[in-house]
Amino acid sequence: MAARFPLDSIDRTILSALQDEGRITNVDLARQAGLTAPPCLRRVRALEQAGVIESYHAKLNAPSLGYGIMVFAMVSLRSQAEDDLRAFEDHVTSLPEVRECHMLNGEIDFILKIVAHDLQSFQSFLTSQLTPAPNVASVKTSLTIRTSKDNPGVPVDPE
């Protein structure tokens, strides 16, 4: 486990604000944090360099880009040898439809979050890209009906 970066209340305010609004100006961020712009920018840069802030992203509207469905796939592999796990991870990394891949403990080896234009394109993806992937023993899928919460990031705990 990585060592926790020491954060004070100003850092936590900055992180929370950036996570809520990644395009906030440094002036507005500094105002929320109770700082002037230069020290606020120094803190943001220090948080970036320490790896606390990994990147900045735009959240895109999937249906407006033609991705009408989201599916979670539970994948079991024939072997859990490290080389076999890496081969599967390398394969799914190359598939743009796979938006998330998490290795699990227990009966299921991986859970994938997959987007597709429609059921037909998902079925094609499943049979041509996922089930024939290296070392795949079985794939169980669940189609998302509704998303009631989708908060990216992590909670910024108070001190």
C-alpha positions in Angstrom: 0.0 0.0 0.0 1.3 3.5 -0.9 2.1 5.9 1.9 -0.5 8.5 2.4 0.5 12.0 1.4 0.1 14.4 4.3 -2.8 16.7 3.6 -4.0 19.8 5.6 -7.5 21.3 5.4 -6.5 23.6 2.5 -5.2 20.7 0.4 -8.5 18.8 1.1 -10.5 21.9 0.0 -8.4 22.1 -3.2 -8.8 18.4 -3.9 -12.5 18.4 -3.3 -13.1 21.4 -5.5 -10.9 20.0 -8.3 -12.7 16.7 -8.2 -16.1 18.4 -8.4 -15.0 20.9 -11.2 -11.8 20.0 -12.9 -11.9 23.2 -15.1 -12.2 25.6 -12.2 -9.8 28.5 -12.6 -6.9 28.9 -10.3 -8.3 32.2 -9.1 -11.6 30.6 -8.2 -9.9 27.6 -6.6 -7.7 29.9 -4.5 -10.7 31.9 -3.4 -12.4 28.6 -2.2 -9.3 27.5 -0.4 -8.7 30.9 1.2 -5.5 31.6 -0.6 -4.1 33.9 -3.2 -3.5 32.5 -6.7 0.3 31.8 -6.5 0.4 29.7 -3.4 -2.8 27.8 -4.5 -1.1 27.0 -7.8 2.0 25.8 -5.9 -0.1 23.5 -3.8 -1.9 22.1 -6.9 1.5 21.4 -8.6 2.8 19.7 -5.4 -0.3 17.5 -5.3 0.2 16.6 -8.9 3.9 15.8 -8.4 3.1 13.7 -5.4 0.7 11.7 -7.5 -2.3 12.7 -5.3 -3.8 14.3 -8.4 -3.3 11.7 -11.2 -5.0 13.4 -14.2 -7.8 15.6 -15.4 -10.7 14.3 -17.5 -13.9 15.5 -19.3 -16.9 13.4 -18.5 -18.6 12.6 -21.7 -22.3 11.8 -22.3 -22.2 8.2 -23.6 -25.7 8.2 -25.3 -24.9 11.5 -27.1 -21.9 9.6 -28.7 -24.0 6.6 -29.6 -23.2 4.4 -26.7 -26.6 3.3 -25.6 -25.8 0.5 -23.3 -23.4 -0.3 -20.4 -22.7 -3.9 -19.4 -20.8 -5.4 -16.5 -19.0 -8.6 -17.4 -17.7 -11.1 -14.8 -14.8 -13.0 -16.2 -13.4 -16.3 -14.9 -10.0 -17.5 -16.2 -8.8 -21.0 -16.6 -5.5 -20.1 -14.9 -4.5 -17.4 -12.4 -0.8 -17.7 -13.1 0.7 -14.2 -13.2 1.6 -14.5 -16.9 -2.0 -15.5 -17.7 -3.5 -12.7 -15.7 -1.2 -10.2 -17.5 -2.1 -11.6 -20.9 -5.8 -11.1 -20.2 -5.2 -7.6 -18.8 -3.1 -6.7 -21.9 -5.9 -7.9 -24.1 -8.7 -5.9 -22.4 -6.5 -2.8 -22.3 -6.5 -2.9 -26.1 -10.3 -2.9 -26.3 -11.8 0.6 -26.2 -15.2 -0.6 -25.3 -13.8 -1.9 -22.0 -13.8 1.2 -19.8 -12.8 -0.4 -16.5 -11.1 -3.6 -15.6 -10.8 -4.7 -12.0 -9.2 -7.9 -10.7 -11.2 -9.5 -7.9 -10.6 -12.2 -5.3 -13.0 -15.1 -5.1 -14.9 -17.0 -7.7 -14.7 -14.3 -10.4 -11.3 -13.1 -11.6 -12.2 -9.8 -13.3 -15.1 -7.5 -13.6 -15.3 -5.3 -16.6 -17.3 -2.2 -17.4 -18.1 -2.2 -21.1 -20.0 0.3 -23.3 -21.6 -0.5 -26.6 -23.8 1.2 -29.2 -26.6 -1.4 -28.9 -27.2 -5.0 -27.9 -26.2 -6.3 -31.3 -22.8 -4.6 -31.2 -22.3 -5.8 -27.6 -23.1 -9.4 -28.7 -20.6 -9.1 -31.5 -18.0 -7.7 -29.1 -18.7 -10.5 -26.6 -18.3 -13.3 -29.1 -15.4 -11.9 -31.2 -13.3 -10.0 -28.6 -14.1 -11.1 -25.0 -14.9 -14.8 -24.9 -12.1 -15.8 -27.2 -9.6 -13.8 -25.2 -6.5 -15.5 -23.7 -7.3 -18.0 -21.0 -11.0 -17.1 -20.6 -13.1 -19.9 -19.1 -16.4 -18.1 -18.7 -18.1 -14.7 -19.0 -21.3 -13.7 -17.2 -22.8 -10.4 -18.2 -25.4 -8.0 -16.7 -26.9 -5.2 -18.7 -27.3 -1.9 -16.8 -30.9 -0.8 -16.7 -30.4 2.5 -14.8 -27.5 4.3 -13.1 -28.6 6.0 -9.9 -25.1 7.1 -8.8 -22.0 7.8 -10.8 -19.5 9.7 -8.8 -16.0 9.5 -10.1 -13.0 9.8 -7.8 -12.9 9.2 -4.1 -14.3 10.9 -1.0 -12.0 13.6 0.4 -12.1 12.8 4.1 -12.0 15.7 6.6 -8.9 15.8 8.8 
